Amino acid sequence: MNTAFAYESRESYFDGKLIEYIGWCLAGWLVTVCTLGICYPWSVVMIYRWKVEHMVVEGRRLRFEGTAVSLFGQWVKWFVLSIITLGIYSFWVKIKLEEWKAKNTFFQ
């Protein structure tokens, strides 16, 4: 086996372009603003999916299977828990979001 080929197949990289990222961020911002924040989970999913689909880890491309609907359900739950705990739960929301992203990210 050619060692150069074996090394290249295990390479990790990101192949997204800045102009694409700016476009997705602007689209997410517009959706969030136009819906007064209700579609923020859709914006999060849209941008994160773009990031994941342009990522290759050790030669294997990643894919993201999370949906805005499932994140919206989580978002409502986290919001209610934050209200019930007088804002204390909000400190965990960022971590819970990262956990949700990780649970929905796979190798192709």
MODELLER restraints for C-alpha pairs under 7 A, 6 or more apart:
rsr = mdl.restraints
at = mdl.atoms
rsr.add(forms.Gaussian(group=physical.xy_distance, feature=features.Distance(at['CA:9:A'], at['CA:58:A']), mean=6.78, stdev=0.5))
rsr.add(forms.Gaussian(group=physical.xy_distance, feature=features.Distance(at['CA:9:A'], at['CA:59:A']), mean=4.68, stdev=0.5))
rsr.add(forms.Gaussian(group=physical.xy_distance, feature=features.Distance(at['CA:10:A'], at['CA:58:A']), mean=3.84, stdev=0.5))
rsr.add(forms.Gaussian(group=physical.xy_distance, feature=features.Distance(at['CA:10:A'], at['CA:59:A']), mean=4.33, stdev=0.5))
rsr.add(forms.Gaussian(group=physical.xy_distance, feature=features.Distance(at['CA:11:A'], at['CA:57:A']), mean=6.69, stdev=0.5))
rsr.add(forms.Gaussian(group=physical.xy_distance, feature=features.Distance(at['CA:11:A'], at['CA:58:A']), mean=4.68, stdev=0.5))
rsr.add(forms.Gaussian(group=physical.xy_distance, feature=features.Distance(at['CA:11:A'], at['CA:59:A']), mean=5.07, stdev=0.5))
rsr.add(forms.Gaussian(group=physical.xy_distance, feature=features.Distance(at['CA:12:A'], at['CA:56:A']), mean=5.19, stdev=0.5))
rsr.add(forms.Gaussian(group=physical.xy_distance, feature=features.Distance(at['CA:12:A'], at['CA:57:A']), mean=4.29, stdev=0.5))
rsr.add(forms.Gaussian(group=physical.xy_distance, feature=features.Distance(at['CA:12:A'], at['CA:58:A']), mean=4.80, stdev=0.5))
rsr.add(forms.Gaussian(group=physical.xy_distance, feature=features.Distance(at['CA:12:A'], at['CA:59:A']), mean=6.00, stdev=0.5))
rsr.add(forms.Gaussian(group=physical.xy_distance, feature=features.Distance(at['CA:13:A'], at['CA:55:A']), mean=6.09, stdev=0.5))
rsr.add(forms.Gaussian(group=physical.xy_distance, feature=features.Distance(at['CA:13:A'], at['CA:56:A']), mean=5.28, stdev=0.5))
rsr.add(forms.Gaussian(group=physical.xy_distance, feature=features.Distance(at['CA:13:A'], at['CA:57:A']), mean=6.62, stdev=0.5))
rsr.add(forms.Gaussian(group=physical.xy_distance, feature=features.Distance(at['CA:14:A'], at['CA:54:A']), mean=5.59, stdev=0.5))
rsr.add(forms.Gaussian(group=physical.xy_distance, feature=features.Distance(at['CA:14:A'], at['CA:55:A']), mean=4.54, stdev=0.5))
rsr.add(forms.Gaussian(group=physical.xy_distance, feature=features.Distance(at['CA:14:A'], at['CA:56:A']), mean=6.19, stdev=0.5))
rsr.add(forms.Gaussian(group=physical.xy_distance, feature=features.Distance(at['CA:15:A'], at['CA:54:A']), mean=5.24, stdev=0.5))
rsr.add(forms.Gaussian(group=physical.xy_distance, feature=features.Distance(at['CA:15:A'], at['CA:55:A']), mean=6.54, stdev=0.5))
rsr.add(forms.Gaussian(group=physical.xy_distance, feature=features.Distance(at['CA:16:A'], at['CA:54:A']), mean=5.28, stdev=0.5))
rsr.add(forms.Gaussian(group=physical.xy_distance, feature=features.Distance(at['CA:24:A'], at['CA:47:A']), mean=6.03, stdev=0.5))
rsr.add(forms.Gaussian(group=physical.xy_distance, feature=features.Distance(at['CA:25:A'], at['CA:47:A']), mean=6.67, stdev=0.5))
rsr.add(forms.Gaussian(group=physical.xy_distance, feature=features.Distance(at['CA:28:A'], at['CA:43:A']), mean=4.44, stdev=0.5))
rsr.add(forms.Gaussian(group=physical.xy_distance, feature=features.Distance(at['CA:31:A'], at['CA:39:A']), mean=6.48, stdev=0.5))
rsr.add(forms.Gaussian(group=physical.xy_distance, feature=features.Distance(at['CA:31:A'], at['CA:43:A']), mean=6.85, stdev=0.5))
rsr.add(forms.Gaussian(group=physical.xy_distance, feature=features.Distance(at['CA:32:A'], at['CA:38:A']), mean=6.77, stdev=0.5))
rsr.add(forms.Gaussian(group=physical.xy_distance, feature=features.Distance(at['CA:32:A'], at['CA:39:A']), mean=5.48, stdev=0.5))
rsr.add(forms.Gaussian(group=physical.xy_distance, feature=features.Distance(at['CA:32:A'], at['CA:40:A']), mean=5.00, stdev=0.5))
rsr.add(forms.Gaussian(group=physical.xy_distance, feature=features.Distance(at['CA:32:A'], at['CA:43:A']), mean=6.78, stdev=0.5))
rsr.add(forms.Gaussian(group=physical.xy_distance, feature=features.Distance(at['CA:41:A'], at['CA:68:A']), mean=5.53, stdev=0.5))
rsr.add(forms.Gaussian(group=physical.xy_distance, feature=features.Distance(at['CA:41:A'], at['CA:71:A']), mean=5.91, stdev=0.5))
rsr.add(forms.Gaussian(group=physical.xy_distance, feature=features.Distance(at['CA:41:A'], at['CA:72:A']), mean=5.65, stdev=0.5))
rsr.add(forms.Gaussian(group=physical.xy_distance, feature=features.Distance(at['CA:42:A'], at['CA:68:A']), mean=4.58, stdev=0.5))
rsr.add(forms.Gaussian(group=physical.xy_distance, feature=features.Distance(at['CA:45:A'], at['CA:66:A']), mean=6.99, stdev=0.5))
rsr.add(forms.Gaussian(group=physical.xy_distance, feature=features.Distance(at['CA:45:A'], at['CA:67:A']), mean=6.56, stdev=0.5))
rsr.add(forms.Gaussian(group=physical.xy_distance, feature=features.Distance(at['CA:45:A'], at['CA:68:A']), mean=5.91, stdev=0.5))
rsr.add(forms.Gaussian(group=physical.xy_distance, feature=features.Distance(at['CA:49:A'], at['CA:64:A']), mean=5.62, stdev=0.5))
rsr.add(forms.Gaussian(group=physical.xy_distance, feature=features.Distance(at['CA:52:A'], at['CA:62:A']), mean=5.84, stdev=0.5))
rsr.add(forms.Gaussian(group=physical.xy_distance, feature=features.Distance(at['CA:52:A'], at['CA:63:A']), mean=6.00, stdev=0.5))
rsr.add(forms.Gaussian(group=physical.xy_distance, feature=features.Distance(at['CA:52:A'], at['CA:64:A']), mean=6.33, stdev=0.5))
rsr.add(forms.Gaussian(group=physical.xy_distance, feature=features.Distance(at['CA:53:A'], at['CA:62:A']), mean=5.82, stdev=0.5))
rsr.add(forms.Gaussian(group=physical.xy_distance, feature=features.Distance(at['CA:53:A'], at['CA:63:A']), mean=5.44, stdev=0.5))
rsr.add(forms.Gaussian(group=physical.xy_distance, feature=features.Distance(at['CA:55:A'], at['CA:61:A']), mean=5.96, stdev=0.5))
rsr.add(forms.Gaussian(group=physical.xy_distance, feature=features.Distance(at['CA:55:A'], at['CA:62:A']), mean=6.01, stdev=0.5))
rsr.add(forms.Gaussian(group=physical.xy_distance, feature=features.Distance(at['CA:56:A'], at['CA:62:A']), mean=6.11, stdev=0.5))
rsr.add(forms.Gaussian(group=physical.xy_distance, feature=features.Distance(at['CA:60:A'], at['CA:107:A']), mean=6.34, stdev=0.5))
rsr.add(forms.Gaussian(group=physical.xy_distance, feature=features.Distance(at['CA:60:A'], at['CA:108:A']), mean=6.87, stdev=0.5))
rsr.add(forms.Gaussian(group=physical.xy_distance, feature=features.Distance(at['CA:61:A'], at['CA:107:A']), mean=5.95, stdev=0.5))
rsr.add(forms.Gaussian(group=physical.xy_distance, feature=features.Distance(at['CA:61:A'], at['CA:108:A']), mean=5.78, stdev=0.5))
rsr.add(forms.Gaussian(group=physical.xy_distance, feature=features.Distance(at['CA:62:A'], at['CA:105:A']), mean=6.87, stdev=0.5))
rsr.add(forms.Gaussian(group=physical.xy_distance, feature=features.Distance(at['CA:62:A'], at['CA:106:A']), mean=5.62, stdev=0.5))
rsr.add(forms.Gaussian(group=physical.xy_distance, feature=features.Distance(at['CA:62:A'], at['CA:107:A']), mean=4.43, stdev=0.5))
rsr.add(forms.Gaussian(group=physical.xy_distance, feature=features.Distance(at['CA:62:A'], at['CA:108:A']), mean=5.60, stdev=0.5))
rsr.add(forms.Gaussian(group=physical.xy_distance, feature=features.Distance(at['CA:63:A'], at['CA:105:A']), mean=5.79, stdev=0.5))
rsr.add(forms.Gaussian(group=physical.xy_distance, feature=features.Distance(at['CA:63:A'], at['CA:106:A']), mean=5.34, stdev=0.5))
rsr.add(forms.Gaussian(group=physical.xy_distance, feature=features.Distance(at['CA:63:A'], at['CA:107:A']), mean=5.91, stdev=0.5))
rsr.add(forms.Gaussian(group=physical.xy_distance, feature=features.Distance(at['CA:63:A'], at['CA:108:A']), mean=5.88, stdev=0.5))
rsr.add(forms.Gaussian(group=physical.xy_distance, feature=features.Distance(at['CA:64:A'], at['CA:104:A']), mean=5.72, stdev=0.5))
rsr.add(forms.Gaussian(group=physical.xy_distance, feature=features.Distance(at['CA:64:A'], at['CA:105:A']), mean=4.54, stdev=0.5))
rsr.add(forms.Gaussian(group=physical.xy_distance, feature=features.Distance(at['CA:64:A'], at['CA:106:A']), mean=6.32, stdev=0.5))
rsr.add(forms.Gaussian(group=physical.xy_distance, feature=features.Distance(at['CA:65:A'], at['CA:104:A']), mean=5.27, stdev=0.5))
rsr.add(forms.Gaussian(group=physical.xy_distance, feature=features.Distance(at['CA:65:A'], at['CA:105:A']), mean=6.39, stdev=0.5))
rsr.add(forms.Gaussian(group=physical.xy_distance, feature=features.Distance(at['CA:66:A'], at['CA:104:A']), mean=5.15, stdev=0.5))
rsr.add(forms.Gaussian(group=physical.xy_distance, feature=features.Distance(at['CA:78:A'], at['CA:93:A']), mean=6.55, stdev=0.5))
rsr.add(forms.Gaussian(group=physical.xy_distance, feature=features.Distance(at['CA:81:A'], at['CA:89:A']), mean=6.17, stdev=0.5))
rsr.add(forms.Gaussian(group=physical.xy_distance, feature=features.Distance(at['CA:82:A'], at['CA:88:A']), mean=6.14, stdev=0.5))
rsr.add(forms.Gaussian(group=physical.xy_distance, feature=features.Distance(at['CA:82:A'], at['CA:89:A']), mean=4.66, stdev=0.5))
rsr.add(forms.Gaussian(group=physical.xy_distance, feature=features.Distance(at['CA:82:A'], at['CA:90:A']), mean=5.27, stdev=0.5))
